[in-house]
Amino acid sequence: MDQAELRALLKQCPVIASVQADTGTPLNNPQTLLACAQASIQQGVKVLRLQGVENIQSIRSAVETPLIGLIKKKYSGSEIYITATENEVKELISTKCEIIAIDATERARPNGEQLSDLLKLIKSAGRLAMADCDSFSSIQNAEALGFDIISTTLNGYTPDTRSSSPQPNLNLLRNAREATKAILLAEGRFAEPWQVQAALQIGADGVVIGGAINDPIKQTRRFVSAAPNVTENIVGIDLGGTWLRAGLFSPSLELLEFDQIAAPKTHKERLTFIESFAKKHGAIRIGVSAGGTIDYQTHAVIETKGFIPDYLGRQFRIEKLNIRVINDGLATAWGHACHPHFAGKRVATLALGTGVGAGVVDRGRIITDSSGNYPRINDAYLPSGKTIEETLGGINFDGEPNTEQKTEAIRAAQIAIDQINNQFPDGIVICGGVGLSDWFRAALPQISSRCPLEVSPYGEHAGLTGAAALQIYPPGGLD
């Protein structure tokens, strides 16, 4: 097979099925993998990616479909395990696989072997050479060496590219397309049809899909993990500019105990209160709804409006406690998305408390960017020159607002609702001290909306409940 023949096959069907199984699993035998391979071929797949000599030979004897072969083997002193040495290349050459895939990262190979030497060995045997890359640099190197096929296989799985994101790295693919004339394959965390379409639109010649097609173990784990597995009580924390609230919740999200203190002046006091409440109730899982922007990975506050003292840069970490923390508007939105009335809907929340927060949840995911940034409804400017938060946030009211303040606040609320409607939600939930006040609820009929406006079914505990829901129904993308 040459590059032109492979390109022609990929034009017929650009999906490459990776038919592999982890050692020690029921799937890891040649006959089972053959059945998986045949099922993919039956649906139009023209190329397979296989691991292990025995599996390659078994499937080769039963199908004529071109095969990408590799061998996974770990060596002491090297992180490389995909066709790591000359020995594995020779074993693959002894099979009838048309393509040999090899780790083409820039890490040290076992025994000091060189990637260029292994490439020469593959080509001298008349096989196409496929570079499994992890970074743009390794892609450039593979292109310079003359690999026939370049793939993003290892992006997100090497120390320098490690990622907890469940999404494929489409930006790397974009850069790779501009940098290589080789056949370009997209691989790594492709699990949804739209991701395949995006890869092809970017310019990939094909997309390699493994677990999402041929690994029922991974797929079973994926669905099982969607079901709550919390059996003990958990703690929800709502950290605002006025109060620090704590609630003990049952695994069914029922509020059992409640406590609150005036917002502490130091971060140490905040953590002490949280730890004390958790210890009192024997809870180790904590969900935190907190003001500002929170980095998902470090649990650190990376942006704040200044309502909360000793806050910017502080981390929510307490030894022996499992803590999930996100922005309060997002946490509250997540809590509403978990309520029976809103579950399965694209639901938005407008939290009107000391400040103004907002969040949108769709299909089990909170809509944010990779840094946890939330919809900036609060920062939108009004004709008065003030922001929505400066007009509608409770911190600006000394007790109940006067008539003029109420009028201005309702106008601000209308603009906020208009902006949220641009997110096309199925419904908008109102909560927070201002949102639940008698004067604001009485004015709600004055506010127009393309979708229904509803007051939070959680009442004053919406933030707490959203925090607890982070632990009972963990949203995707936070870990």
C-alpha positions as CSV (number, residue, x, y, z in Angstrom):
1,M,0.0,0.0,0.0
2,D,1.2,3.5,-0.7
3,Q,0.0,6.9,0.4
4,A,-2.3,7.5,-2.6
5,E,-4.1,4.2,-2.0
6,L,-4.6,5.0,1.7
7,R,-5.9,8.5,0.9
8,A,-8.4,6.9,-1.5
9,L,-9.7,4.6,1.2
10,L,-10.0,7.4,3.7
11,K,-12.1,9.4,1.2
12,Q,-14.5,6.4,1.1
13,C,-14.7,6.3,4.9
14,P,-12.4,8.6,7.0
15,V,-13.2,6.8,10.3
16,I,-10.5,4.3,11.3
17,A,-11.6,1.8,14.0
18,S,-9.0,1.1,16.7
19,V,-9.8,-2.4,17.9
20,Q,-7.8,-2.9,21.1
21,A,-8.4,-4.2,24.6
22,D,-6.6,-3.7,27.9
23,T,-4.7,-6.6,29.4
24,G,-6.7,-8.6,31.8
25,T,-10.1,-7.6,30.5
26,P,-12.6,-10.1,29.0
27,L,-12.3,-8.4,25.6
28,N,-8.6,-9.2,25.3
29,N,-8.6,-12.2,23.1
30,P,-8.2,-12.5,19.3
31,Q,-11.7,-13.9,18.6
32,T,-13.5,-11.1,20.5
33,L,-11.4,-8.5,18.8
34,L,-12.0,-10.1,15.4
35,A,-15.8,-9.8,16.0
36,C,-15.4,-6.1,16.9
37,A,-13.3,-5.6,13.8
38,Q,-15.8,-7.3,11.5
39,A,-18.6,-5.2,13.0
40,S,-16.8,-2.0,12.2
41,I,-16.0,-3.3,8.7
42,Q,-19.7,-4.1,8.2
43,Q,-20.5,-0.5,8.8
44,G,-18.1,0.8,6.2
45,V,-14.8,1.2,8.0
46,K,-11.9,0.7,5.5
47,V,-8.8,0.8,7.9
48,L,-8.3,-0.8,11.3
49,R,-5.7,0.0,14.0
50,L,-4.6,-3.1,16.0
51,Q,-2.3,-3.9,18.9
52,G,-0.2,-7.1,19.4
53,V,1.1,-9.6,16.9
54,E,-1.4,-12.3,17.8
55,N,-4.3,-10.0,17.4
56,I,-3.0,-8.7,14.1
57,Q,-2.3,-12.1,12.7
58,S,-5.8,-13.4,13.7
59,I,-7.6,-10.5,12.2
60,R,-5.4,-10.5,9.1
61,S,-6.3,-14.1,8.4
62,A,-10.0,-13.2,8.4
63,V,-10.2,-9.8,6.7
64,E,-8.6,-8.0,3.8
65,T,-9.0,-4.5,5.3
66,P,-5.6,-2.6,5.6
67,L,-4.2,-2.7,9.1
68,I,-2.2,-0.3,11.2
69,G,-0.2,-2.4,13.6
70,L,1.5,-1.5,16.8
71,I,2.9,-3.2,19.9
72,K,2.5,-1.9,23.4
73,K,5.4,-2.8,25.7
74,K,6.9,-1.0,28.7
75,Y,10.6,-0.7,29.2
76,S,12.4,0.3,32.4
77,G,13.8,3.8,32.2
78,S,11.6,5.0,29.3
79,E,8.0,6.4,29.1
80,I,7.7,5.2,25.5
81,Y,5.5,2.0,25.1
82,I,4.0,2.1,21.6
83,T,6.4,0.3,19.3
84,A,9.3,1.4,21.4
85,T,12.3,-0.4,19.9
86,E,13.7,-2.2,16.8
87,N,12.4,-5.5,18.3
88,E,8.8,-4.4,18.1
89,V,9.2,-3.0,14.6
90,K,10.7,-6.3,13.4
91,E,7.8,-8.2,15.0
92,L,5.3,-6.0,13.2
93,I,7.1,-6.4,9.9
94,S,6.7,-10.1,10.3
95,T,3.0,-9.7,10.2
96,K,1.1,-8.5,7.1
97,C,0.0,-5.2,8.5
98,E,0.4,-2.4,5.8
99,I,1.1,0.4,8.3
100,I,3.3,0.4,11.4
101,A,2.5,3.0,14.1
102,I,5.3,4.2,16.4
103,D,5.6,6.6,19.3
104,A,7.1,9.7,17.6
105,T,7.3,11.9,20.7
106,E,10.6,13.5,21.5
107,R,11.2,11.5,24.7
108,A,14.2,9.2,25.2
109,R,13.7,5.7,23.7
110,P,14.7,2.5,25.4
111,N,18.4,1.5,24.9
112,G,19.1,4.9,23.4
113,E,17.5,3.9,20.1
114,Q,16.7,6.6,17.6
115,L,13.3,7.4,16.0
116,S,15.0,8.0,12.6
117,D,16.6,4.5,12.6
118,L,13.2,2.9,13.3
119,L,11.6,4.9,10.5
120,K,14.3,3.7,8.1
121,L,13.6,0.1,9.2
122,I,9.9,0.4,8.5
123,K,10.4,2.0,5.1
124,S,13.0,-0.5,4.1
125,A,10.4,-3.2,4.6
126,G,8.0,-1.4,2.3
127,R,5.5,-0.4,4.9
128,L,3.9,2.9,5.6
129,A,5.2,4.6,8.8
130,M,2.7,6.3,11.1
131,A,3.9,8.8,13.8
132,D,2.0,8.9,17.0
133,C,2.6,12.4,18.2
134,D,1.8,14.4,21.3
135,S,2.7,18.0,20.5
136,F,3.3,20.4,17.7
137,S,7.0,20.0,18.1
138,S,6.8,16.3,17.7
139,I,4.6,16.7,14.6
140,Q,7.1,19.1,13.1
141,N,9.9,16.6,13.8
142,A,7.9,13.7,12.3
143,E,7.3,15.8,9.2
144,A,11.0,16.6,8.8
145,L,11.9,12.9,9.2
146,G,9.5,11.9,6.4
147,F,6.8,9.9,8.1
148,D,4.0,8.9,5.7
149,I,1.2,9.4,8.3
150,I,1.1,11.8,11.3
151,S,-1.4,11.5,14.1
152,T,-2.3,13.4,17.3
153,T,-2.6,10.1,19.1
154,L,-0.6,10.9,22.3
155,N,-1.7,14.5,22.9
156,G,-3.0,14.7,26.4
157,Y,-1.3,11.5,27.5
158,T,2.4,12.5,27.9
159,P,3.7,14.5,30.9
160,D,4.2,17.7,28.8
161,T,0.7,17.6,27.3
162,R,-1.3,16.0,30.2
163,S,-4.9,17.1,30.2
164,S,-8.0,16.2,32.1
165,S,-10.2,17.6,29.3
166,P,-12.6,15.1,27.8
167,Q,-12.4,16.9,24.5
168,P,-9.9,16.3,21.6
169,N,-7.3,19.0,21.0
170,L,-8.7,20.5,17.8
171,N,-6.3,23.5,17.9
172,L,-3.3,21.1,17.7
173,L,-5.0,19.5,14.7
174,R,-5.4,22.9,13.1
175,N,-1.7,23.7,13.5
176,A,-0.7,20.2,12.3
177,R,-2.6,20.6,9.1
178,E,-0.7,23.7,8.3
179,A,2.6,22.1,9.2
180,T,2.5,18.8,7.4
181,K,1.9,17.4,3.9
182,A,1.7,13.9,5.2
183,I,-1.6,12.0,5.7
184,L,-2.9,13.6,8.9
185,L,-5.0,11.6,11.3
186,A,-6.9,12.9,14.3
187,E,-6.8,10.7,17.3
188,G,-7.3,11.0,21.1
189,R,-10.6,11.5,23.0
190,F,-12.8,11.5,19.9
191,A,-16.2,10.2,21.2
192,E,-18.9,12.3,19.5
193,P,-20.0,12.6,15.8
194,W,-19.6,16.4,15.9
195,Q,-16.0,16.0,16.9
196,V,-15.3,13.8,13.9
197,Q,-17.0,16.3,11.6
198,A,-14.9,19.1,13.1
199,A,-11.7,17.2,12.6
200,L,-12.5,16.6,8.9
201,Q,-13.6,20.2,8.5
202,I,-10.2,21.3,9.9
203,G,-8.5,19.1,7.3
204,A,-7.7,15.8,8.8
205,D,-7.7,12.9,6.3
206,G,-9.1,10.5,8.9
207,V,-10.2,10.1,12.5
208,V,-9.1,7.2,14.7
209,I,-11.7,6.1,17.2
210,G,-11.1,3.4,19.8
211,G,-13.0,3.2,23.0
212,A,-16.1,5.0,21.8
213,I,-16.6,2.3,19.2
214,N,-15.0,-0.9,20.3
215,D,-14.6,-0.9,24.1
216,P,-17.9,-1.7,25.9
217,I,-15.9,-1.6,29.2
218,K,-15.1,2.0,28.7
219,Q,-18.6,2.8,27.5
220,T,-20.1,1.0,30.5
221,R,-17.9,2.9,32.8
222,R,-18.9,6.1,31.1
223,F,-22.6,5.5,31.7
224,V,-22.2,4.0,35.2
225,S,-20.2,7.1,36.2
226,A,-23.2,9.3,35.2
227,A,-25.3,7.7,38.0
228,P,-24.7,9.1,41.5
229,N,-22.5,6.9,43.7
230,V,-22.6,9.0,46.8
231,T,-24.0,7.0,49.8
232,E,-23.0,9.3,52.6
233,N,-24.1,12.7,53.6
234,I,-22.2,15.6,52.0
235,V,-21.7,19.3,52.8
236,G,-22.6,22.2,50.6
237,I,-21.0,25.6,51.2
238,D,-22.3,28.9,49.9
239,L,-19.7,31.7,50.1
240,G,-21.0,35.1,49.5
241,G,-20.2,38.7,50.3
242,T,-22.5,38.8,53.3
243,W,-22.8,35.3,54.7
244,L,-20.9,32.0,54.7
245,R,-23.5,29.3,54.8
246,A,-23.1,25.6,55.3
247,G,-25.6,22.8,54.8
248,L,-25.5,19.0,55.4
249,F,-27.3,17.2,52.6
250,S,-28.5,13.6,52.1
251,P,-27.4,11.6,49.0
252,S,-30.8,12.5,47.6
253,L,-30.0,16.3,47.9
254,E,-32.3,16.8,50.9
255,L,-31.1,19.6,53.3
256,L,-30.7,18.1,56.7
257,E,-28.8,20.7,58.8
258,F,-28.0,24.3,58.2
259,D,-25.6,26.9,59.8
260,Q,-24.2,30.3,58.8
261,I,-21.9,33.0,60.0
262,A,-21.2,36.5,58.9
263,A,-18.7,36.5,56.0
264,P,-15.2,36.1,57.6
265,K,-12.5,38.6,57.1
266,T,-9.8,36.0,56.3
267,H,-9.5,32.9,54.2
268,K,-8.2,30.9,57.1
269,E,-11.4,31.6,59.0
270,R,-13.4,30.5,56.0
271,L,-11.6,27.2,55.8
272,T,-11.8,26.7,59.6
273,F,-15.6,27.1,59.5
274,I,-15.9,24.7,56.5
275,E,-13.6,22.1,58.1
276,S,-15.4,22.4,61.5
277,F,-18.8,21.9,60.0
278,A,-17.7,18.9,58.0
279,K,-16.0,17.3,61.0
280,K,-19.0,17.9,63.1
281,H,-21.2,15.9,60.7
282,G,-18.6,13.3,59.7
283,A,-18.6,14.4,56.0
284,I,-15.6,14.3,53.7
285,R,-17.2,15.4,50.4
286,I,-17.6,19.2,50.1
287,G,-19.1,21.2,47.3
288,V,-18.4,25.0,47.4
289,S,-20.3,27.8,45.6
290,A,-18.0,30.8,45.7
291,G,-17.8,34.3,44.2
292,G,-15.4,35.1,41.4
293,T,-13.7,32.9,38.9
294,I,-12.3,29.6,40.2
295,D,-9.6,27.6,38.4
296,Y,-10.9,24.1,38.1
297,Q,-7.5,22.4,38.5
298,T,-6.0,24.4,41.4
299,H,-9.2,25.4,43.2
300,A,-7.7,28.9,43.4
301,V,-9.6,32.2,43.0
302,I,-8.2,33.8,39.9
303,E,-10.6,36.7,39.6
304,T,-12.8,38.5,42.1
305,K,-14.9,41.7,42.3
306,G,-13.7,42.5,45.8
307,F,-16.8,41.8,47.8
308,I,-14.9,39.1,49.8
309,P,-11.7,40.1,51.7
310,D,-8.5,38.1,51.6
311,Y,-9.7,36.1,48.7
312,L,-7.8,36.6,45.4
313,G,-5.4,33.8,44.8
314,R,-6.6,31.7,47.8
315,Q,-7.1,28.0,47.3
316,F,-10.0,25.8,48.6
317,R,-8.0,22.9,49.9
318,I,-8.4,21.1,53.2
319,E,-6.5,18.0,54.1
320,K,-8.5,14.8,53.9
321,L,-11.5,16.5,52.4
322,N,-12.7,16.0,48.8
323,I,-13.6,19.5,47.6
324,R,-15.2,20.7,44.4
325,V,-15.5,24.4,44.0
326,I,-16.9,26.7,41.2
327,N,-18.3,30.1,40.8
328,D,-21.5,30.7,42.7
329,G,-23.6,31.6,39.7
330,L,-22.5,28.4,38.0
331,A,-23.0,26.2,41.0
332,T,-26.5,27.6,41.5
333,A,-27.3,27.0,37.8
334,W,-26.0,23.4,38.2
335,G,-28.2,22.9,41.2
336,H,-31.3,24.0,39.3
337,A,-30.3,21.7,36.3
338,C,-30.4,18.8,38.8
339,H,-33.9,19.6,40.0
340,P,-36.7,17.3,38.7
341,H,-38.5,20.2,37.1
342,F,-35.5,21.4,35.1
343,A,-33.4,18.1,34.6
344,G,-32.7,17.5,30.9
345,K,-33.4,21.1,29.9
346,R,-31.1,23.9,28.8
347,V,-31.7,26.0,32.0
348,A,-30.2,29.3,32.9
349,T,-30.0,30.9,36.4
350,L,-29.9,34.6,37.3
351,A,-28.7,34.9,40.9
352,L,-29.4,38.3,42.4
353,G,-27.7,38.5,45.8
354,T,-25.0,40.7,47.1
355,G,-23.7,40.7,43.6
356,V,-25.2,39.4,40.3
357,G,-24.3,35.9,39.0
358,A,-25.5,33.9,36.0
359,G,-25.0,30.4,34.6
360,V,-26.3,28.2,31.8
361,V,-26.4,24.4,31.9
362,D,-27.0,22.2,28.8
363,R,-26.9,18.4,28.5
364,G,-25.0,17.9,31.7
365,R,-22.4,20.5,31.2
366,I,-22.0,24.0,32.7
367,I,-21.2,26.4,29.9
368,T,-17.9,28.1,30.6
369,D,-14.5,28.5,29.0
370,S,-11.5,26.3,30.0
371,S,-10.6,28.6,32.9
372,G,-14.1,28.5,34.4
373,N,-15.2,32.0,33.3
374,Y,-18.9,32.5,33.5
375,P,-21.5,34.7,31.6
376,R,-20.6,38.2,32.5
377,I,-24.1,39.5,32.8
378,N,-23.0,41.4,35.9
379,D,-20.5,43.5,33.9
380,A,-22.9,44.7,31.2
381,Y,-23.3,48.5,31.2
382,L,-26.6,50.3,31.3
383,P,-27.5,53.6,29.7
384,S,-27.0,55.2,33.2
385,G,-23.3,54.3,32.9
386,K,-23.5,51.8,35.8
387,T,-23.2,48.1,35.4
388,I,-26.0,45.6,36.0
389,E,-24.3,44.5,39.2
390,E,-23.9,48.1,40.4
391,T,-27.6,48.7,39.9
392,L,-29.1,45.3,40.9
393,G,-26.7,43.8,43.4
394,G,-27.9,43.9,47.0
395,I,-24.6,45.3,48.2
396,N,-25.8,48.7,46.8
397,F,-29.0,48.7,48.8
398,D,-29.2,50.0,52.4
399,G,-32.2,47.9,53.4
400,E,-35.1,47.8,51.0
401,P,-34.4,50.1,48.0
402,N,-36.5,53.2,47.4
403,T,-38.9,53.6,44.5
404,E,-36.3,55.1,42.2
405,Q,-33.8,52.3,43.0
406,K,-36.5,49.7,42.4
407,T,-37.4,51.2,39.0
408,E,-33.7,51.3,38.0
409,A,-33.2,47.7,39.3
410,I,-36.1,46.4,37.3
411,R,-34.8,48.0,34.1
412,A,-31.4,46.4,34.8
413,A,-33.1,43.0,35.4
414,Q,-34.9,43.3,32.0
415,I,-31.6,43.9,30.3
416,A,-30.0,41.0,32.1
417,I,-32.9,38.7,31.1
418,D,-32.6,39.9,27.5
419,Q,-28.9,38.9,27.5
420,I,-29.6,35.5,29.1
421,N,-32.3,34.9,26.5
422,N,-29.6,35.2,23.9
423,Q,-28.2,31.9,25.3
424,F,-31.5,30.3,24.1
425,P,-32.4,28.6,27.4
426,D,-35.6,26.6,27.9
427,G,-36.2,28.5,31.1
428,I,-34.6,31.1,33.5
429,V,-34.6,30.6,37.2
430,I,-34.4,33.6,39.6
431,C,-32.8,33.3,43.0
432,G,-30.7,35.2,45.6
433,G,-31.7,37.6,48.3
434,V,-32.7,40.4,45.9
435,G,-34.3,37.9,43.5
436,L,-36.5,36.4,46.2
437,S,-37.4,39.7,47.9
438,D,-41.1,40.6,48.0
439,W,-40.6,43.8,46.0
440,F,-38.7,42.1,43.2
441,R,-41.0,39.1,42.9
442,A,-44.0,41.5,42.8
443,A,-42.3,43.2,39.8
444,L,-41.5,40.0,37.9
445,P,-44.6,40.2,35.7
446,Q,-43.3,43.5,34.3
447,I,-40.2,41.7,32.9
448,S,-40.6,40.1,29.5
449,S,-38.8,37.0,28.4
450,R,-38.8,34.6,25.4
451,C,-38.7,31.7,27.8
452,P,-40.4,31.1,31.2
453,L,-39.2,33.0,34.2
454,E,-39.5,31.0,37.4
455,V,-38.5,31.6,41.0
456,S,-36.0,29.0,42.4
457,P,-37.7,26.0,44.0
458,Y,-34.8,25.9,46.5
459,G,-35.6,29.3,47.9
460,E,-32.9,30.9,50.0
461,H,-30.8,27.7,49.8
462,A,-30.3,27.7,46.0
463,G,-26.6,28.4,46.3
464,L,-26.1,25.7,49.0
465,T,-28.0,23.1,47.0
466,G,-26.0,23.8,43.9
467,A,-22.8,23.4,45.9
468,A,-24.0,20.0,47.2
469,A,-25.1,18.9,43.7
470,L,-21.5,19.3,42.6
471,Q,-20.6,16.3,44.7
472,I,-23.8,14.2,44.1
473,Y,-24.0,14.8,40.3
474,P,-20.5,15.9,39.3
475,P,-20.7,18.1,36.2
476,G,-18.4,17.2,33.3
477,G,-15.1,18.9,32.9
478,L,-14.4,20.0,36.5
479,D,-11.8,17.3,37.4
